[in-house]
Amino acid sequence: MFNFSYFTPTKVVFGKGAETHVGELVAEQKCKKVLLHYGTGSVVRSGLLDRVKKSLDEKHIAYVELGGAVPNPRLSLVYKGIELAKKEKVDFILAVGGGSAIDSAKAIGYGLANDGDVWDFYEHTRVPVACAPIGVVLTIAASGSEMSNSSVITSDDGQKKRGCNTDFCRPKFAVMNPELTMTLPDYQTACGCTDILMHTMERYFTNGGNMEITDNIAEALLRTVMKYAKILRNEPNNYEARAEIMWAGSLSHNGLTGCGNDGGDWACHRLEHELSGLYDVAHGAGLAAIWGSWARSVYKDCLPRFYQFAVNVMGIANGAAESTALKGIEAMEAFFRDIRMPTNLRELGVSPTEEELTLLAKKCAIATGGKVGSAKTLDEAEMRAIYAMAK
């Protein structure tokens, strides 16, 4: 195992009616004015936004609003939010929604607390030194952004999807009512479950240090998400299943399942970022579409981990290491199909040309500094081969 630091400062208020506590949670921050940031309509249609406003009003907390966050959140809205926040002298940002609204809020927070162009932090030409404080009312279990140090933003031309990871942006609090996720379409629920699984697997498939306790936590989390994802496929209003998935989403990306390893692989995420940046596909679906090709490309270089995954997570009987590992990969793909997720780019609705395959690999190589991965370190040629295999 490796030495590690584990930092999770986010206060979690979880359960039915949790959103009624928003006003008191914001009041604890001693702020003067809040930017209320949300998506494109579901929080309005469901009545959630009105309930959040009422909670703020009851505590006499001033706020301004900025809607419009979309999947693969756009840089232009971040710029708009920074401008509005500065004009209105905002000192706290409250994101109401899923990962898109939260990541956008974090980017606005960076822009509010630092001079210069916020995009520099996502291009990694500068490093932020602070972030305006963030709070979250979560409506989608997926990204884990409600407790993570991560924010991912997409340029408006779709050519670049980039992340910025610092502890400055970890939310001060996260309000989580599983009932708020019951209005999600089945496809979005499945995409969210996939993202949660992938946040755990990115940290699990490594060649750099491991701890038994961390492995046990990760494996239990994976088994739990797979169990309840199947239940939600048939019972979308099952509260217990929604609660299990929502809490798993936070635990999958707050750093817990990476304690003691080398930080994780993250190749699938980086490969998928270029897919959703270029084609604007759902992030979770893109991960499912690329995972099998990635796994078959790297498993021999990380065989003990793939063997352990097959036995402990997928329930494959002990056998020869390589055949057992391959059965584990096949079982994972079968699970994705079971929850109606794609397992290749064709099923994702994407048909890259040879030129686009080259472009995707080139963009991924640029974004990663030329190489990415821990299970196996991939260069640009290997990235292209994985994209091609996934067709």
C-alpha positions as CSV (number, residue, x, y, z in Angstrom):
1,M,0.0,0.0,0.0
2,F,0.9,3.6,-0.4
3,N,0.7,6.5,2.1
4,F,-2.4,8.6,1.6
5,S,-4.4,11.7,2.7
6,Y,-8.1,11.4,3.0
7,F,-10.2,14.6,3.2
8,T,-14.0,14.7,3.2
9,P,-15.2,18.0,4.7
10,T,-18.8,17.8,3.3
11,K,-21.7,17.7,5.7
12,V,-24.3,15.2,4.5
13,V,-28.0,15.6,5.3
14,F,-29.7,12.4,4.0
15,G,-33.3,11.2,3.8
16,K,-36.9,12.1,3.1
17,G,-37.6,15.8,3.3
18,A,-33.9,16.6,3.6
19,E,-34.3,19.6,1.2
20,T,-36.3,21.4,3.9
21,H,-33.1,22.0,5.8
22,V,-31.4,24.0,3.0
23,G,-32.1,27.4,4.6
24,E,-30.5,26.5,8.0
25,L,-27.5,24.9,6.2
26,V,-26.9,27.9,4.1
27,A,-27.4,30.2,7.2
28,E,-24.6,28.2,9.0
29,Q,-22.2,29.5,6.3
30,K,-22.7,33.1,7.4
31,C,-23.1,34.3,3.8
32,K,-24.7,37.5,2.5
33,K,-26.0,36.4,-0.9
34,V,-26.4,33.1,-2.7
35,L,-26.2,32.2,-6.4
36,L,-28.9,29.5,-6.9
37,H,-27.7,27.4,-9.8
38,Y,-29.7,24.7,-11.5
39,G,-30.5,23.0,-14.8
40,T,-32.9,23.3,-17.6
41,G,-36.3,22.7,-16.0
42,S,-36.8,19.5,-14.0
43,V,-36.2,21.2,-10.7
44,V,-38.8,23.7,-11.6
45,R,-41.4,21.2,-12.9
46,S,-41.0,19.0,-9.8
47,G,-41.5,21.9,-7.4
48,L,-38.1,21.4,-5.8
49,L,-36.8,24.8,-6.7
50,D,-39.8,26.5,-5.0
51,R,-39.2,24.4,-1.9
52,V,-35.6,25.4,-1.8
53,K,-36.5,29.1,-2.3
54,K,-39.0,28.9,0.5
55,S,-36.4,27.4,2.8
56,L,-34.0,30.3,2.0
57,D,-36.8,32.9,2.3
58,E,-37.7,31.5,5.8
59,K,-34.1,32.2,6.9
60,H,-34.1,35.7,5.2
61,I,-31.3,34.7,2.8
62,A,-30.9,36.8,-0.3
63,Y,-30.3,35.0,-3.6
64,V,-30.1,35.4,-7.4
65,E,-30.8,32.6,-9.9
66,L,-29.0,31.1,-12.8
67,G,-30.6,28.2,-14.6
68,G,-29.5,26.4,-17.8
69,A,-26.9,23.8,-16.7
70,V,-26.9,21.0,-19.2
71,P,-25.3,17.5,-19.4
72,N,-21.6,18.0,-20.2
73,P,-21.9,21.6,-18.7
74,R,-20.7,24.4,-20.9
75,L,-18.0,26.9,-20.3
76,S,-20.2,29.8,-21.6
77,L,-22.7,29.3,-18.8
78,V,-19.8,29.3,-16.3
79,Y,-18.6,32.7,-17.7
80,K,-22.2,34.0,-17.3
81,G,-22.4,32.7,-13.8
82,I,-19.1,34.4,-12.8
83,E,-20.2,37.7,-14.3
84,L,-23.6,37.5,-12.5
85,A,-22.0,36.5,-9.2
86,K,-19.5,39.3,-9.2
87,K,-22.2,41.8,-10.2
88,E,-24.5,40.7,-7.4
89,K,-21.7,40.3,-4.8
90,V,-22.4,36.6,-4.3
91,D,-20.4,34.9,-1.6
92,F,-22.0,31.4,-1.7
93,I,-23.2,29.1,-4.5
94,L,-26.0,26.6,-4.1
95,A,-26.3,24.0,-6.8
96,V,-29.6,22.3,-7.2
97,G,-29.4,19.3,-9.5
98,G,-27.0,16.6,-10.6
99,G,-23.3,16.5,-11.6
100,S,-23.8,19.1,-14.4
101,A,-25.2,21.8,-12.1
102,I,-22.6,21.0,-9.4
103,D,-19.6,21.0,-11.7
104,S,-20.8,24.2,-13.3
105,A,-21.2,25.7,-9.8
106,K,-17.7,24.7,-8.8
107,A,-16.3,26.3,-12.0
108,I,-18.2,29.5,-11.2
109,G,-16.7,29.3,-7.7
110,Y,-13.2,29.0,-9.1
111,G,-13.9,32.0,-11.3
112,L,-15.3,34.0,-8.4
113,A,-12.3,33.4,-6.1
114,N,-9.5,33.7,-8.6
115,D,-8.3,36.3,-11.1
116,G,-7.9,35.6,-14.8
117,D,-9.7,33.1,-17.1
118,V,-11.2,30.2,-15.2
119,W,-10.6,27.9,-18.2
120,D,-6.9,28.0,-17.5
121,F,-7.6,25.8,-14.5
122,Y,-9.2,23.2,-16.7
123,E,-6.4,23.4,-19.3
124,H,-3.9,23.1,-16.4
125,T,-2.0,26.1,-17.4
126,R,-2.7,27.6,-13.9
127,V,-3.7,26.3,-10.5
128,P,-6.5,27.8,-8.5
129,V,-5.7,29.0,-5.0
130,A,-9.3,29.1,-3.7
131,C,-13.0,28.4,-4.6
132,A,-16.1,30.2,-3.4
133,P,-18.0,28.0,-1.0
134,I,-20.5,25.5,-2.5
135,G,-23.6,23.7,-1.2
136,V,-25.6,21.0,-3.0
137,V,-29.1,19.8,-3.2
138,L,-28.7,16.5,-5.1
139,T,-31.2,15.3,-7.6
140,I,-29.3,12.6,-9.6
141,A,-27.1,9.9,-8.1
142,A,-24.2,9.6,-10.6
143,S,-21.2,11.9,-10.6
144,G,-20.4,11.9,-6.9
145,S,-19.6,15.6,-7.4
146,E,-21.6,16.4,-4.2
147,M,-18.6,15.1,-2.1
148,S,-15.7,15.0,-4.6
149,N,-12.8,17.3,-5.5
150,S,-13.7,17.1,-9.2
151,S,-15.3,19.5,-11.7
152,V,-15.6,18.7,-15.4
153,I,-16.5,21.4,-18.0
154,T,-16.9,21.3,-21.8
155,S,-15.9,24.0,-24.2
156,D,-18.9,25.2,-26.3
157,D,-17.5,24.0,-29.5
158,G,-17.4,20.5,-28.0
159,Q,-13.8,20.0,-28.8
160,K,-12.5,20.0,-25.3
161,K,-13.9,18.4,-22.1
162,R,-11.6,19.0,-19.2
163,G,-11.4,18.5,-15.5
164,C,-10.0,20.4,-12.5
165,N,-9.5,18.5,-9.3
166,T,-8.7,20.4,-6.0
167,D,-10.0,20.1,-2.5
168,F,-11.0,23.8,-2.6
169,C,-14.2,22.9,-4.5
170,R,-15.4,20.2,-2.1
171,P,-19.0,21.2,-1.1
172,K,-19.6,22.5,2.4
173,F,-22.8,20.4,2.6
174,A,-24.8,18.0,0.4
175,V,-28.6,17.6,0.9
176,M,-29.6,14.1,-0.4
177,N,-33.3,13.0,-0.5
178,P,-33.5,9.8,-2.5
179,E,-37.1,10.6,-3.4
180,L,-35.8,13.5,-5.6
181,T,-34.3,10.9,-8.0
182,M,-37.6,9.1,-8.6
183,T,-38.6,11.3,-11.5
184,L,-35.5,10.4,-13.5
185,P,-36.0,8.6,-16.8
186,D,-34.8,4.9,-16.6
187,Y,-31.9,5.7,-19.0
188,Q,-30.6,8.5,-16.7
189,T,-30.9,6.2,-13.7
190,A,-28.9,3.5,-15.5
191,C,-26.3,6.0,-16.7
192,G,-25.9,7.2,-13.1
193,C,-25.4,3.7,-11.8
194,T,-22.8,3.1,-14.5
195,D,-20.9,6.2,-13.5
196,I,-20.9,5.2,-9.9
197,L,-19.5,1.8,-10.7
198,M,-16.8,3.3,-12.9
199,H,-15.7,5.7,-10.2
200,T,-15.0,2.7,-8.1
201,M,-13.5,0.5,-10.8
202,E,-11.1,3.3,-11.9
203,R,-9.6,3.1,-8.4
204,Y,-9.8,-0.7,-8.2
205,F,-7.9,-1.7,-11.4
206,T,-4.4,-0.5,-10.5
207,N,-0.9,-1.8,-10.5
208,G,0.1,0.5,-7.7
209,G,-0.5,-0.5,-4.1
210,N,-3.7,-1.9,-2.5
211,M,-5.2,-2.4,0.9
212,E,-7.5,-5.3,1.9
213,I,-9.9,-3.0,3.7
214,T,-10.1,-0.6,0.7
215,D,-10.6,-3.6,-1.6
216,N,-13.4,-4.9,0.6
217,I,-15.2,-1.6,0.7
218,A,-14.9,-1.2,-3.1
219,E,-16.1,-4.7,-3.9
220,A,-19.1,-4.3,-1.5
221,L,-19.9,-1.0,-3.1
222,L,-19.8,-2.5,-6.6
223,R,-22.0,-5.5,-5.6
224,T,-24.5,-3.2,-3.9
225,V,-24.8,-0.9,-6.9
226,M,-25.3,-3.8,-9.3
227,K,-28.0,-5.3,-7.1
228,Y,-30.0,-2.2,-6.7
229,A,-29.5,-1.0,-10.3
230,K,-31.4,-4.1,-11.3
231,I,-34.1,-3.5,-8.8
232,L,-34.6,0.1,-10.1
233,R,-34.9,-1.2,-13.6
234,N,-38.1,-2.8,-12.6
235,E,-39.1,-0.7,-9.6
236,P,-38.1,2.9,-10.3
237,N,-40.0,4.2,-7.2
238,N,-38.3,1.8,-4.7
239,Y,-37.1,4.2,-2.0
240,E,-34.6,1.8,-0.4
241,A,-33.0,1.1,-3.8
242,R,-32.8,4.8,-4.5
243,A,-31.2,5.4,-1.1
244,E,-28.6,2.7,-1.6
245,I,-27.6,4.0,-5.0
246,M,-27.5,7.7,-3.9
247,W,-25.2,7.0,-0.9
248,A,-23.1,4.7,-3.1
249,G,-22.6,7.5,-5.6
250,S,-21.1,9.7,-2.9
251,L,-18.9,7.0,-1.4
252,S,-17.6,6.0,-4.9
253,H,-16.1,9.4,-5.6
254,N,-15.1,11.0,-2.3
255,G,-11.8,9.3,-2.2
256,L,-12.7,6.4,0.1
257,T,-12.2,3.6,-2.4
258,G,-8.8,5.0,-3.4
259,C,-7.1,5.0,0.0
260,G,-3.7,3.2,-0.2
261,N,-3.4,2.8,-4.0
262,D,-1.7,4.9,-6.6
263,G,-4.6,7.2,-7.3
264,G,-6.4,5.0,-9.9
265,D,-6.3,4.2,-13.6
266,W,-8.8,6.7,-15.0
267,A,-8.2,5.7,-18.6
268,C,-11.9,4.9,-19.3
269,H,-12.9,8.3,-18.0
270,R,-10.4,10.1,-20.1
271,L,-11.3,8.1,-23.2
272,E,-15.0,8.8,-22.5
273,H,-14.5,12.5,-22.0
274,E,-13.4,12.9,-25.6
275,L,-16.5,10.9,-26.7
276,S,-19.0,13.0,-24.8
277,G,-17.1,16.2,-25.7
278,L,-17.2,15.5,-29.4
279,Y,-20.6,13.7,-29.7
280,D,-22.4,15.0,-26.6
281,V,-23.4,11.6,-25.4
282,A,-24.4,10.8,-21.8
283,H,-21.3,10.2,-19.7
284,G,-22.4,7.0,-18.1
285,A,-23.5,5.5,-21.3
286,G,-20.2,6.4,-22.9
287,L,-18.3,4.7,-20.1
288,A,-20.3,1.5,-20.5
289,A,-19.6,1.6,-24.3
290,I,-15.9,1.9,-23.9
291,W,-15.2,-0.3,-20.8
292,G,-15.2,-3.8,-22.3
293,S,-12.7,-2.8,-25.0
294,W,-10.5,-1.1,-22.5
295,A,-10.7,-4.1,-20.2
296,R,-9.7,-6.6,-22.9
297,S,-6.8,-4.3,-23.9
298,V,-5.3,-4.1,-20.4
299,Y,-6.3,-7.2,-18.3
300,K,-3.2,-9.2,-19.0
301,D,-1.1,-6.4,-17.5
302,C,-3.3,-6.3,-14.4
303,L,-4.3,-9.9,-14.2
304,P,-4.4,-10.4,-10.4
305,R,-6.9,-7.5,-10.1
306,F,-9.1,-8.7,-12.9
307,Y,-9.1,-12.2,-11.4
308,Q,-10.0,-10.8,-8.0
309,F,-12.8,-8.7,-9.5
310,A,-14.2,-11.7,-11.4
311,V,-14.3,-13.9,-8.3
312,N,-15.2,-11.4,-5.5
313,V,-17.5,-9.0,-7.5
314,M,-18.9,-10.9,-10.4
315,G,-19.2,-14.3,-8.6
316,I,-17.2,-16.3,-11.2
317,A,-16.0,-19.6,-9.8
318,N,-12.2,-19.9,-9.2
319,G,-10.4,-21.2,-12.2
320,A,-7.4,-20.4,-14.4
321,A,-6.5,-16.8,-13.9
322,E,-6.8,-15.6,-17.5
323,S,-10.0,-17.4,-18.3
324,T,-11.6,-16.3,-15.0
325,A,-10.6,-12.7,-15.7
326,L,-12.2,-12.8,-19.2
327,K,-15.4,-14.3,-17.7
328,G,-15.5,-11.4,-15.3
329,I,-15.3,-8.9,-18.1
330,E,-18.0,-10.8,-20.0
331,A,-20.2,-10.8,-16.9
332,M,-19.8,-7.0,-16.4
333,E,-20.8,-6.4,-20.0
334,A,-23.8,-8.7,-19.5
335,F,-24.8,-6.5,-16.5
336,F,-24.6,-3.4,-18.6
337,R,-26.8,-4.9,-21.2
338,D,-29.2,-6.0,-18.4
339,I,-29.7,-2.4,-17.3
340,R,-30.0,-1.3,-21.0
341,M,-26.6,0.3,-21.3
342,P,-24.5,0.1,-24.5
343,T,-21.4,-2.1,-24.6
344,N,-20.0,-0.6,-27.8
345,L,-20.0,2.7,-29.8
346,R,-22.6,1.4,-32.3
347,E,-25.1,0.8,-29.5
348,L,-24.2,4.2,-28.1
349,G,-25.3,5.7,-31.4
350,V,-21.9,6.8,-32.5
351,S,-20.1,5.7,-35.7
352,P,-16.7,7.3,-35.8
353,T,-14.9,7.5,-39.1
354,E,-11.2,6.5,-39.3
355,E,-10.3,10.2,-39.2
356,E,-12.5,10.7,-36.1
357,L,-10.9,7.7,-34.3
358,T,-7.5,9.3,-34.9
359,L,-8.9,12.7,-33.7
360,L,-10.3,11.1,-30.5
361,A,-7.0,9.5,-29.7
362,K,-5.1,12.6,-30.4
363,K,-7.4,14.7,-28.2
364,C,-7.1,12.2,-25.4
365,A,-3.4,12.1,-25.6
366,I,-3.2,15.9,-25.5
367,A,-5.5,16.0,-22.5
368,T,-3.5,13.4,-20.6
369,G,0.0,14.6,-21.5
370,G,0.5,11.7,-23.8
371,K,-0.1,8.7,-21.5
372,V,-2.8,7.5,-19.0
373,G,-3.5,4.5,-16.9
374,S,-2.4,2.3,-14.1
375,A,-3.7,-1.1,-15.0
376,K,-1.7,-0.5,-18.1
377,T,-0.2,2.8,-19.3
378,L,-1.7,3.7,-22.6
379,D,-0.1,5.8,-25.3
380,E,-1.9,7.5,-28.2
381,A,-1.7,4.4,-30.5
382,E,-3.2,2.2,-27.8
383,M,-6.0,4.8,-27.1
384,R,-6.9,4.7,-30.8
385,A,-6.9,0.9,-30.8
386,I,-9.4,0.9,-27.9
387,Y,-11.7,3.3,-29.7
388,A,-11.5,1.2,-32.8
389,M,-12.2,-2.0,-30.9
390,A,-15.2,-0.4,-29.3
391,K,-16.8,0.3,-32.7
